[in-house]
Amino acid sequence: VQLQASGGGLVQAGGSLRLSCVASGRFFRLNTMGWYRQGPGKQRELVASITAGSSRTYADSVKGRFTIFRDNAKNTVYLQMNNLSPDDTAVYYCNAAAYAGPDIGNYWGQGTQVTVSS
């Protein structure tokens, strides 16, 4: 299973970005998909996740500003980020749980840089 993330970039505070992550390869089913981030000098943290049934979880710091959604037909998960602040600056990583065989596996994308200027 390969995850290809895109959509990062440089944006001013208050601006918006939409991240996308496409899953490809041989798998039978995608379960929970999510976005994590790792800021400078910080540990990787969960930003948002969405189950196959579209139940969503958000970090407190992004509630009301970020929205996660998925298109199961396209094997794609999105993260709409609004009202960005410099504290959101980080490398954002896509994550997916998927059945590529009898057991579920955990997969990571390559990361996409989001930089928010003040």
N, C-alpha and C positions, 0 to 999 in steps of 0.2 A: 504494500500500500504506500503510495507516494502522495504527499500533501504539498501543494504549490500555493503559497500565499502571495498576495499582491495588494497594492493599493496604498502602501505607506508613502510618506513624503514629508515635506516641510510645510507647516501651516502656521498662521498667526493665532494667537490666543483668541478664543471665541469662534474659531473656524470649525470646519467639519471635514471628515475623511470617511471613506468607506473601505474597509478591508474585505478581501475575498479569499477564500481558500477552497481549492478544488481537489477532491480526492480521486486518484486514478490507480490503476493496477488491478490485480485480481483479488476481489473480496466478495463476500456474499451479502454482507449487510453492514451498514454504518450505524453504530449506536450513538452515544453521546459525542457531540463535537463541541469544541470550545476554543477560546482564545486566552492565552496567558501573556504576560509581559514581564520584562526584566529591565528595570531602569538602571542607570549608572550607579554602581556600588550597592545595588539592592538584590534581594533574592527574587527568583521568578515567582509570580503570583497569578492566581486565577483572576481573569477579568470578567468572563461570562461563559456560560455553557448552555447547551440546549440538547435535550434528549431527542430520540427519534420521534417521540410523540409531541415534541415542541414545548415541553416544560422548560422554563428558563431559570437560570440562577445568575445573579450579578454580584460583583464586589460592591460593598457599600459606597466606595469612592466614585463609582460610575453610574449608580442608580439615577435614573431620570435624565441621563445624558447619552448613554450608550444603549443600543438595541441590537440584540443578536437574533438572527433568523436564518433559516436554511431552506434550500430548494432540493428536496430529495431526488427529484428527477435529474438534476444536474450534479448531484453529489457535491454540493457546494454549501458552505456556511459563510455568512457575512457578518460583519460587525460595523454597524453605522455609529459613528462617533461624532457627537455634536457638542458644541460649547467646550471645545478642547482647552485645556490649560497646560502650562509648562510642566506641571506635575505628571501629565500623561506621557511625557517624553520617555520612550522606551523602545526596545525591540519587541515586537509582538509576534508571538508564535501560535500557529494553529495546531490543534491537537484533536485526535479522533480515536475513538475506540471502534474497532472493526473486527468482524469475523472474516479472516482470510483462510481459515481452516476450522477444525473442530473447537479450537479455543479462541477466546477473544484476545486481541492484541491492542497495544497502545502505541500510537504513532504520532510523530512530530513533523511539522513543516520546518522550513529553513529559516524562518523569521523575516520580518519586514520592519524596517526602521520607521518610527514615527517621531518627528521632532516638532515640538510646539514652541514657537518663539513668543516672547512677551512683548 
